[in-house]
């Protein structure tokens, strides 16, 4: 997933929180992370006998734009939700489906009906009971025409009646919705409670992957009491997050931190860690210095830090690196000139210096890649060319041959007319490290074409919001995808069918939609994989963006944090061990630094 990511390495690391010493205002680092301190070596770990509470402090660069199970789509948003809520089932670090809010489920012989039994005695974090109706509400809210800002409805398109509700919502202004028509559409929606504990999901055709979807946040049981009080901004207040996950949100300090405490009512038992703190700072360097000073316990690593990490024994011992199911591309808004012209998209894919970017900017931690599905995911074709690969001469020729030749262009000295291309703008989150990366690409474009390009830094949270709508999605930006579950359907159908994430780029190909529908409904896995491969070939032939590279997860984790290093997942993305047995993770208080939280 997992999840849409705009990548700085990835969004950065997230945090968990729980508290045995449950205080209204949880403790914070002794030295607030407000500005970049001087570089220091990693601190020696000293015993802190007064520390009696186990806290995991995770440093993150981008504050969530929204924390609503039926509206969130960016990885930094989802990873907070995954601590405070839990869906029908869950995935472990190996991608296996495990029981969660549902302790058992079964599929009908024709493959079109799935029944989930909700655990007896299941509770929310406030102790109130959870039953089938709460999960029915979540799946209905995901297609509710009255609920604006839903971005992941493509996950539920296989449910009977979902498409009709989504189409009605897309074609009708909110103030013109007809309640009787909405009710009629819901009557045909394939999500129903058969009794107080049994949820039935009816699909339009048998598919072999819906249990994966049942693990995602669209099935998280948002508390309707909170939503009814404030439908659009309920999620901004910690007290409204009455979830069913291993932790509960107890403090939201916009732009600065989100704090969670252990949920004593979690069906799987109270976590060993008392509190998780997501601590946000838009400057990666501040987080790095905070980690070295013992103010943070877990952060994502940028390639720019590798030399220092490798030369500092204590940092080297804390460094963890492993494969990531993630691909980064330089995204084009296909509705904005000149990228509404496929020839321009082809040329910009050809002029992108993938190897140089991976080597010079990412310090060899990423691998140049022209395809969408990364190695290790079923259906990947890593040895086959995808979008056009790097070829500077071919880029110029593509433009010159397709209407962008300068007046003085000649066959032996082809030259691009920058005026015909129009204004070029590269938008990125306003952080020093992102500016350096954007400058590399801008220089790459200018060096090859001789055309100027404007650098457009914007606030990181604003950036997350901009990329969610085709009307605001930048002309050129760096975006990517981290899988939600290990299946090609998650990489192709969920992202690229008309009306899904692809709509934010202005991309839609009905032929691709039909190919993916056929692949999704093919139960023979090997046959389905062949169809997904053909669909990916068609997608990449359209060049909706310039696929650039796939990467690795890289983190620094304090040695006194026990468990996450043993449960890494290619889908972690934001924080190490996020798919492992979270309730069993622990802190060795005998080894924490002197400035570790004491209450």
C-alpha positions as CSV (number, residue, x, y, z in Angstrom):
1,X,0.0,0.0,0.0
2,X,-0.4,0.5,0.2
3,X,-1.8,3.9,-0.1
4,X,-0.9,6.9,-2.1
5,X,2.5,8.3,-1.1
6,X,4.2,11.4,-2.2
7,X,7.8,10.4,-1.6
8,X,10.6,12.1,0.2
9,X,12.0,8.8,0.9
10,X,8.5,8.0,1.7
11,X,6.4,10.4,3.8
12,X,8.6,9.6,6.8
13,X,8.0,7.5,10.0
14,X,4.8,7.3,12.0
15,X,4.0,6.7,15.6
16,X,2.1,4.6,18.1
17,X,0.9,5.6,21.5
18,X,-0.5,4.1,24.7
19,X,-0.3,4.8,28.3
20,X,-0.5,2.8,31.5
21,X,0.0,6.1,33.3
22,X,-2.9,7.5,31.4
23,X,-2.6,11.3,31.8
24,X,-4.8,13.9,30.1
25,X,-1.7,15.6,28.7
26,X,1.0,13.0,27.9
27,X,4.6,13.9,28.3
28,X,6.6,15.3,25.4
29,X,10.3,15.3,24.5
30,X,12.3,17.4,26.9
31,X,13.7,19.4,24.0
32,X,11.0,20.3,21.5
33,X,11.8,19.6,17.9
34,X,11.4,23.1,16.6
35,X,14.6,23.9,14.8
36,X,17.6,22.0,13.5
37,X,20.1,21.6,16.4
38,X,23.9,21.1,15.8
39,X,24.9,17.7,14.5
40,X,25.8,15.3,17.3
41,X,26.7,11.7,17.5
42,X,24.2,9.2,18.7
43,X,23.8,9.4,22.5
44,X,25.1,6.7,24.8
45,X,22.2,4.9,26.3
46,X,21.9,5.4,30.0
47,X,19.6,3.9,32.5
48,X,16.7,6.1,33.5
49,X,15.3,4.4,36.7
50,X,12.5,7.0,37.0
51,X,11.0,5.9,33.7
52,X,8.0,3.7,34.3
53,X,5.9,4.2,31.2
54,X,6.7,2.6,27.9
55,X,6.5,5.2,25.1
56,X,7.3,4.8,21.4
57,X,8.1,8.2,19.8
58,X,8.0,8.2,16.0
59,X,9.2,11.2,14.0
60,X,7.2,12.1,10.8
61,X,7.6,14.9,8.3
62,X,4.0,15.3,7.0
63,X,1.0,15.9,9.2
64,X,-2.1,14.1,8.1
65,X,-4.5,16.0,5.9
66,X,-7.4,14.0,7.2
67,X,-7.9,11.2,9.7
68,X,-11.2,9.6,8.6
69,X,-11.4,5.9,7.8
70,X,-13.8,6.5,4.9
71,X,-11.9,9.5,3.5
72,X,-8.2,8.9,4.1
73,X,-6.0,7.7,1.3
74,X,-2.4,8.8,2.0
75,X,-0.1,6.4,3.9
76,X,0.6,8.9,6.7
77,X,-3.1,9.2,7.4
78,X,-3.8,5.5,7.2
79,X,-1.0,4.4,9.5
80,X,-2.5,6.5,12.3
81,X,-5.9,5.0,11.7
82,X,-4.5,1.5,11.8
83,X,-3.6,1.9,15.4
84,X,-6.9,3.4,16.5
85,X,-9.2,1.2,14.4
86,X,-9.4,-2.4,13.1
87,X,-11.2,-3.8,10.2
88,X,-12.9,-7.1,9.6
89,X,-9.6,-8.9,9.1
90,X,-6.0,-7.7,9.1
91,X,-2.7,-8.5,7.3
92,X,0.4,-9.7,9.1
93,X,3.9,-8.8,8.0
94,X,4.0,-11.6,5.5
95,X,0.8,-10.5,3.8
96,X,-1.3,-13.3,5.3
97,X,-4.9,-12.6,6.2
98,X,-5.6,-12.9,9.9
99,X,-8.8,-12.6,12.0
100,X,-9.4,-9.2,13.5
101,X,-12.9,-7.7,14.3
102,X,-14.2,-10.8,12.6
103,X,-13.1,-14.1,14.1
104,X,-14.3,-16.3,11.2
105,X,-15.8,-15.9,7.7
106,X,-17.0,-18.1,4.9
107,X,-17.6,-17.8,1.2
108,X,-20.6,-19.2,-0.7
109,X,-20.1,-22.0,-3.3
110,X,-20.6,-19.5,-6.1
111,X,-18.1,-17.1,-4.6
112,X,-20.4,-14.1,-4.6
113,X,-21.4,-14.0,-0.9
114,X,-19.0,-13.6,2.0
115,X,-20.2,-13.7,5.5
116,X,-18.2,-12.3,8.4
117,X,-18.9,-13.2,12.0
118,X,-18.2,-10.2,14.3
119,X,-16.5,-11.3,17.5
120,X,-18.8,-11.7,20.5
121,X,-18.1,-9.1,23.1
122,X,-16.2,-6.8,20.8
123,X,-15.9,-3.3,22.3
124,X,-14.9,0.2,21.3
125,X,-12.2,2.0,23.2
126,X,-14.8,3.6,25.5
127,X,-16.2,0.2,26.4
128,X,-19.4,0.5,24.3
129,X,-20.3,-2.6,22.3
130,X,-19.5,-3.2,18.6
131,X,-21.6,-5.4,16.4
132,X,-22.5,-6.0,12.8
133,X,-24.3,-2.7,12.3
134,X,-21.1,-0.8,12.9
135,X,-19.3,-2.4,10.1
136,X,-22.3,-2.2,7.8
137,X,-22.3,1.5,8.6
138,X,-18.6,1.8,7.6
139,X,-19.1,0.1,4.2
140,X,-22.2,2.1,3.5
141,X,-20.5,5.4,4.4
142,X,-17.8,4.5,1.9
143,X,-20.3,5.0,-0.9
144,X,-22.6,7.5,0.8
145,X,-23.6,10.3,-1.7
146,X,-23.9,12.6,1.3
147,X,-20.3,11.9,2.4
148,X,-18.0,14.2,0.4
149,X,-14.3,13.7,0.0
150,X,-14.2,9.9,-0.3
151,X,-11.1,8.9,-2.2
152,X,-10.8,5.1,-1.9
153,X,-14.2,4.0,-3.2
154,X,-12.5,2.0,-5.9
155,X,-11.8,-0.6,-3.1
156,X,-15.5,-1.5,-2.9
157,X,-16.5,-1.4,-6.6
158,X,-16.9,-5.2,-6.6
159,X,-19.8,-5.0,-4.1
160,X,-23.2,-5.3,-5.7
161,X,-24.8,-1.8,-6.2
162,X,-21.6,0.1,-5.2
163,X,-21.1,1.5,-8.7
164,X,-24.6,2.9,-8.9
165,X,-24.2,4.8,-5.7
166,X,-20.9,6.2,-6.7
167,X,-22.2,7.2,-10.1
168,X,-25.1,9.0,-8.6
169,X,-22.8,10.8,-6.1
170,X,-20.5,11.8,-8.9
171,X,-23.2,13.2,-11.2
172,X,-25.3,14.9,-8.5
173,X,-24.5,18.0,-6.5
174,X,-24.8,17.4,-2.7
175,X,-27.7,19.9,-2.3
176,X,-29.6,18.2,-5.1
177,X,-29.5,14.6,-3.8
178,X,-32.9,12.9,-3.7
179,X,-33.2,11.0,-0.4
180,X,-35.7,8.5,-1.8
181,X,-33.4,7.7,-4.7
182,X,-30.5,7.3,-2.3
183,X,-32.5,4.9,-0.2
184,X,-33.5,2.9,-3.2
185,X,-29.9,2.6,-4.3
186,X,-28.9,1.5,-0.8
187,X,-31.7,-1.1,-0.9
188,X,-29.8,-2.8,-3.7
189,X,-26.3,-2.4,-2.1
190,X,-24.8,-5.7,-1.2
191,X,-23.9,-5.1,2.4
192,X,-26.4,-6.3,5.0
193,X,-26.5,-7.6,8.6
194,X,-28.1,-11.0,8.7
195,X,-28.2,-10.8,12.5
196,X,-26.5,-8.8,15.2
197,X,-23.1,-10.5,14.6
198,X,-23.1,-11.6,10.9
199,X,-22.2,-9.2,8.1
200,X,-22.9,-10.4,4.5
201,X,-21.2,-8.8,1.5
202,X,-22.6,-9.7,-1.9
203,X,-20.3,-9.2,-4.9
204,X,-21.3,-8.7,-8.5
205,X,-19.1,-11.6,-9.5
206,X,-16.8,-14.1,-7.7
207,X,-13.3,-12.7,-7.1
208,X,-10.4,-14.2,-5.2
209,X,-9.1,-11.2,-3.3
210,X,-12.0,-9.6,-1.4
211,X,-10.7,-10.7,2.0
212,X,-7.7,-8.4,1.3
213,X,-10.1,-5.5,0.9
214,X,-11.8,-6.5,4.2
215,X,-8.5,-5.7,5.9
216,X,-8.4,-2.0,4.7
217,X,-9.5,1.1,6.5
218,X,-12.8,1.4,4.5
219,X,-14.1,-1.3,6.8
220,X,-12.9,0.5,10.0
221,X,-15.9,1.2,12.2
222,X,-16.1,4.9,12.4
223,X,-18.4,5.9,15.3
224,X,-21.6,7.3,13.8
225,X,-22.2,9.2,17.0
226,X,-19.1,11.3,16.3
227,X,-19.9,11.7,12.6
228,X,-23.5,12.7,13.3
229,X,-22.3,15.5,15.6
230,X,-19.9,17.0,13.0
231,X,-19.9,15.2,9.6
232,X,-17.0,16.9,8.0
233,X,-14.5,17.7,10.8
234,X,-15.4,15.2,13.6
235,X,-11.9,13.6,13.1
236,X,-10.0,16.7,14.2
237,X,-10.9,16.0,17.9
238,X,-9.3,13.2,19.7
239,X,-12.4,12.4,21.8
240,X,-14.4,11.6,18.6
241,X,-12.0,8.7,17.7
242,X,-13.8,6.0,19.6
243,X,-12.3,3.1,17.7
244,X,-11.6,-0.6,18.2
245,X,-7.8,-0.8,17.6
246,X,-5.0,-1.6,20.0
247,X,-4.6,2.1,20.8
248,X,-6.9,5.1,21.2
249,X,-6.2,8.6,20.1
250,X,-6.0,10.9,23.2
251,X,-4.4,14.1,21.8
252,X,-4.4,15.8,18.5
253,X,-2.2,18.9,18.2
254,X,-2.5,20.0,14.7
255,X,0.7,20.1,12.7
256,X,2.7,19.0,15.8
257,X,1.7,15.7,17.3
258,X,-0.8,12.9,17.6
259,X,-0.8,10.9,20.7
260,X,-2.3,7.4,21.3
261,X,-2.6,5.4,24.4
262,X,-3.0,1.6,25.0
263,X,-6.7,0.5,24.6
264,X,-7.6,-1.6,27.6
265,X,-10.7,-2.8,25.8
266,X,-8.9,-4.2,22.7
267,X,-10.0,-7.8,22.1
268,X,-6.4,-8.9,21.6
269,X,-5.3,-7.7,25.0
270,X,-3.8,-4.5,26.2
271,X,-0.5,-3.6,24.3
272,X,2.8,-3.7,26.2
273,X,3.7,-0.3,25.0
274,X,1.7,2.3,26.9
275,X,1.8,5.2,24.5
276,X,2.7,6.1,20.9
277,X,3.6,9.6,19.9
278,X,3.7,10.7,16.3
279,X,5.8,13.8,16.4
280,X,5.7,16.0,13.2
281,X,8.3,18.3,11.8
282,X,8.5,19.4,8.2
283,X,12.3,19.4,8.4
284,X,13.8,15.9,8.1
285,X,17.1,17.1,9.5
286,X,15.3,18.2,12.8
287,X,14.0,14.7,13.1
288,X,17.4,13.1,12.5
289,X,19.0,15.4,15.2
290,X,16.1,14.6,17.5
291,X,16.8,10.8,17.1
292,X,20.4,11.3,17.8
293,X,19.6,13.3,20.9
294,X,17.3,10.5,22.2
295,X,14.2,12.6,21.7
296,X,12.8,10.1,19.1
297,X,12.9,6.3,19.0
298,X,12.0,5.7,15.3
299,X,12.4,7.6,12.1
300,X,12.6,7.0,8.4
301,X,16.1,7.4,6.9
302,X,17.0,9.6,4.0
303,X,19.8,8.7,1.6
304,X,21.6,11.9,2.5
305,X,22.3,10.5,6.0
306,X,23.8,7.2,5.0
307,X,27.4,8.3,5.1
308,X,27.0,9.6,8.7
309,X,25.1,6.5,9.7
310,X,27.7,4.2,8.3
311,X,30.5,6.1,10.0
312,X,28.8,6.2,13.4
313,X,28.8,2.8,15.1
314,X,25.7,3.5,17.3
315,X,23.7,4.7,14.3
316,X,24.9,1.8,12.2
317,X,23.6,-0.6,14.9
318,X,20.2,1.0,14.8
319,X,19.9,1.1,11.0
320,X,17.4,-1.2,9.3
321,X,17.0,-1.6,5.6
322,X,14.8,-4.0,3.7
323,X,12.7,-4.2,0.4
324,X,9.6,-2.0,0.0
325,X,6.6,-2.7,-2.2
326,X,6.7,0.8,-3.5
327,X,7.2,2.6,-6.8
328,X,7.8,6.3,-7.5
329,X,7.0,8.1,-10.6
330,X,7.1,11.7,-11.9
331,X,3.4,12.3,-12.3
332,X,1.9,14.3,-15.0
333,X,-1.5,16.0,-14.9
334,X,-2.9,14.6,-18.1
335,X,-5.4,17.4,-18.3
336,X,-2.8,20.2,-18.2
337,X,-0.9,21.4,-21.2
338,X,1.5,20.2,-22.5
339,X,0.9,16.8,-20.8
340,X,-2.5,16.4,-22.4
341,X,-0.4,15.3,-25.4
342,X,0.9,11.8,-25.1
343,X,3.9,12.7,-27.2
344,X,5.0,15.1,-24.5
345,X,4.6,12.5,-21.8
346,X,6.7,10.1,-23.9
347,X,9.4,12.7,-24.3
348,X,9.5,13.6,-20.6
349,X,9.8,9.9,-19.8
350,X,12.7,9.7,-22.2
351,X,14.5,12.8,-20.7
352,X,14.1,11.6,-17.1
353,X,17.6,10.6,-15.8
354,X,16.5,7.6,-13.7
355,X,20.0,6.2,-13.1
356,X,21.4,9.6,-12.2
357,X,18.6,10.3,-9.8
358,X,18.9,6.9,-8.1
359,X,22.7,7.2,-7.9
360,X,23.2,10.9,-7.1
361,X,20.1,11.8,-5.2
362,X,19.0,8.5,-3.7
363,X,22.6,7.4,-3.1
364,X,22.1,4.0,-4.7
365,X,19.2,3.1,-2.4
366,X,16.7,2.9,-5.3
367,X,16.6,1.0,-8.6
368,X,15.7,2.7,-11.9
369,X,12.4,1.3,-13.1
370,X,10.1,1.9,-16.1
371,X,7.2,-0.3,-14.9
372,X,4.4,0.1,-12.3
373,X,4.2,-3.2,-10.4
374,X,7.5,-3.7,-8.5
375,X,9.6,-6.9,-8.2
376,X,8.2,-9.3,-5.6
377,X,4.6,-8.5,-6.3
378,X,2.6,-11.2,-8.3
379,X,2.4,-10.1,-11.9
380,X,5.6,-8.0,-11.9
381,X,7.6,-7.9,-15.1
382,X,10.9,-6.3,-14.0
383,X,12.8,-7.4,-17.1
384,X,10.4,-5.9,-19.6
385,X,10.4,-2.3,-20.7
386,X,7.5,-0.2,-19.5
387,X,7.2,3.5,-20.2
388,X,10.0,4.8,-22.5
389,X,13.4,4.6,-20.8
390,X,16.0,7.3,-20.5
391,X,17.3,8.5,-23.9
392,X,18.0,12.2,-24.2
393,X,18.4,12.3,-28.0
394,X,15.1,10.3,-28.3
395,X,13.3,12.9,-26.1
396,X,14.3,15.8,-28.3
397,X,13.4,13.8,-31.5
398,X,10.0,12.9,-30.1
399,X,9.2,16.5,-29.5
400,X,10.6,17.8,-32.7
401,X,8.8,15.2,-34.8
402,X,5.5,15.9,-33.1
403,X,5.0,19.7,-33.5
404,X,7.4,21.1,-30.9
405,X,10.4,21.9,-33.2
406,X,12.0,25.3,-32.9
407,X,12.1,27.5,-36.1
408,X,15.9,27.0,-36.3
409,X,15.7,23.2,-35.7
410,X,17.5,21.1,-38.3
411,X,17.8,17.4,-38.9
412,X,21.5,17.4,-37.7
413,X,20.8,19.9,-34.9
414,X,17.2,19.2,-33.6
415,X,16.0,21.9,-31.2
416,X,12.8,22.2,-29.2
417,X,10.7,25.3,-29.1
418,X,10.2,26.1,-25.4
419,X,7.4,28.5,-26.3
420,X,5.3,25.7,-27.8
421,X,5.7,23.6,-24.7
422,X,4.5,26.5,-22.6
423,X,5.2,27.1,-18.9
424,X,6.6,24.2,-17.0
425,X,6.2,23.9,-13.2
426,X,7.4,21.2,-10.8
427,X,5.5,21.3,-7.5
428,X,6.9,19.7,-4.3
429,X,6.7,19.8,-0.5
430,X,8.5,22.8,0.9
431,X,11.4,21.2,2.7
432,X,15.2,21.7,2.1
433,X,15.7,18.0,1.1
434,X,12.8,18.2,-1.3
435,X,14.1,21.4,-2.9
436,X,17.4,19.6,-3.6
437,X,15.6,16.8,-5.3
438,X,13.3,19.0,-7.3
439,X,16.3,21.1,-8.4
440,X,18.0,17.9,-9.7
441,X,14.9,17.2,-11.9
442,X,14.6,20.8,-13.0
443,X,18.2,20.9,-14.0
444,X,17.8,17.6,-15.8
445,X,14.9,19.0,-17.9
446,X,16.7,22.3,-18.6
447,X,19.9,20.5,-19.6
448,X,18.2,18.3,-22.1
449,X,15.6,20.6,-23.6
450,X,17.1,24.0,-22.9
451,X,13.7,25.1,-21.5
452,X,13.2,26.8,-18.2
453,X,11.1,25.2,-15.4
454,X,9.6,26.8,-12.4
455,X,10.2,25.3,-9.0
456,X,7.0,25.5,-6.9
457,X,7.4,24.6,-3.2
458,X,4.2,24.3,-1.1
459,X,3.4,23.4,2.5
460,X,3.6,19.6,2.9
461,X,0.1,19.2,4.2
462,X,-1.2,21.5,1.4
463,X,0.7,19.3,-1.1
464,X,-1.1,16.2,0.2
465,X,-4.4,18.0,-0.4
466,X,-3.5,19.3,-3.8
467,X,-2.7,15.9,-5.3
468,X,-6.1,14.5,-4.4
469,X,-8.0,16.4,-7.1
470,X,-7.4,16.7,-10.8
471,X,-8.3,20.4,-10.6
472,X,-5.4,21.1,-8.2
473,X,-3.0,18.2,-8.9
474,X,0.2,19.8,-10.1
475,X,1.4,19.8,-13.7
476,X,4.5,17.8,-12.7
477,X,5.2,16.3,-9.3
478,X,6.8,13.3,-7.7
479,X,4.2,10.8,-6.5
480,X,4.1,7.0,-5.9
481,X,2.2,4.0,-4.6
482,X,2.8,1.7,-1.7
483,X,0.7,-1.4,-1.8
484,X,-2.2,-2.1,0.5
485,X,-2.1,-5.8,-0.1
486,X,0.1,-8.2,-2.2
487,X,-2.1,-8.6,-5.3
488,X,-1.9,-7.0,-8.8
489,X,-5.5,-5.9,-8.5
490,X,-4.3,-3.4,-5.8
491,X,-1.7,-2.0,-8.2
492,X,-3.9,-1.8,-11.3
493,X,-7.7,-1.9,-10.7
494,X,-7.6,0.1,-7.5
495,X,-5.4,2.8,-8.9
496,X,-5.9,3.1,-12.7
497,X,-9.5,2.3,-13.6
498,X,-11.5,5.3,-14.6
499,X,-12.8,7.2,-11.6
500,X,-10.3,5.8,-9.1
501,X,-6.9,7.4,-8.2
502,X,-6.3,7.8,-11.9
503,X,-8.9,10.6,-12.1
504,X,-6.6,12.9,-10.1
505,X,-4.2,12.7,-13.1
506,X,-7.0,13.0,-15.7
507,X,-6.3,9.5,-16.9
508,X,-9.1,7.1,-18.1
509,X,-8.9,4.2,-20.6
510,X,-12.2,2.2,-20.9
511,X,-10.3,-0.6,-22.7
512,X,-8.0,-0.9,-19.7
513,X,-11.0,-1.0,-17.4
514,X,-12.5,-3.9,-19.3
515,X,-9.2,-5.8,-19.3
516,X,-8.9,-5.3,-15.5
517,X,-12.5,-6.3,-14.9
518,X,-11.8,-9.5,-16.8
519,X,-8.6,-10.2,-14.9
520,X,-10.4,-9.5,-11.5
521,X,-13.1,-12.0,-12.3
522,X,-10.7,-14.8,-13.4
523,X,-10.4,-17.2,-10.5
524,X,-7.6,-19.3,-12.0
525,X,-4.6,-17.3,-10.5
526,X,-2.2,-18.1,-13.3
527,X,-4.7,-17.0,-16.0
528,X,-5.5,-13.9,-14.0
529,X,-1.8,-13.0,-13.7
530,X,-1.4,-13.2,-17.5
531,X,-4.3,-10.8,-17.9
532,X,-3.0,-8.4,-15.4
533,X,0.4,-8.4,-17.2
534,X,-1.3,-7.5,-20.5
535,X,-3.3,-4.8,-18.7
536,X,-0.1,-3.2,-17.3
537,X,1.4,-3.2,-20.7
538,X,-1.5,-1.3,-22.1
539,X,-1.4,1.2,-19.2
540,X,2.3,1.9,-19.6
541,X,1.9,2.3,-23.4
542,X,-0.4,5.3,-22.5
543,X,2.5,6.8,-20.4
544,X,0.2,8.4,-17.8
545,X,3.4,9.3,-15.9
546,X,7.1,8.7,-16.0
547,X,7.7,5.7,-13.7
548,X,11.1,6.3,-12.2
549,X,12.3,3.8,-9.5
550,X,11.4,1.4,-6.8
551,X,13.0,1.7,-3.4
552,X,13.6,0.2,0.0
553,X,12.4,0.8,3.5
554,X,15.1,2.4,5.7
555,X,14.8,3.3,9.3
556,X,16.6,4.1,12.5
557,X,15.1,2.4,15.5
558,X,16.4,2.7,19.1
559,X,17.9,-0.5,20.5
560,X,15.6,-0.5,23.5
561,X,12.5,-0.8,21.2
562,X,11.8,-4.5,21.1
563,X,10.0,-6.4,18.4
564,X,9.6,-4.3,15.2
565,X,12.9,-5.3,13.7
566,X,11.8,-8.9,13.8
567,X,8.6,-8.2,12.0
568,X,9.4,-6.1,8.9
569,X,7.1,-6.0,6.0
570,X,7.6,-4.7,2.4
571,X,4.4,-2.7,3.0
572,X,5.6,-0.8,6.2
573,X,6.4,2.4,4.3
574,X,6.0,4.8,7.2
575,X,7.2,3.0,10.3
576,X,9.1,-0.2,10.9
577,X,7.1,-3.2,12.0
578,X,3.7,-1.6,11.3
579,X,2.2,-5.0,10.2
580,X,3.6,-7.1,13.0
581,X,2.2,-8.1,16.4
582,X,1.8,-4.6,17.7
583,X,0.5,-5.6,21.1
584,X,3.6,-7.6,21.8
585,X,6.1,-4.8,21.0
586,X,7.9,-3.6,24.1
587,X,10.4,-1.1,25.5
588,X,13.4,-2.1,27.6
589,X,13.3,0.6,30.2
590,X,16.7,-0.4,31.6
591,X,18.3,0.9,28.4
592,X,16.4,4.1,27.6
593,X,18.3,7.4,27.6
594,X,18.1,9.9,30.5
595,X,15.8,12.2,28.6
596,X,13.2,9.4,27.9
597,X,9.7,10.3,29.1
598,X,9.1,9.5,32.8
599,X,5.3,9.8,32.9
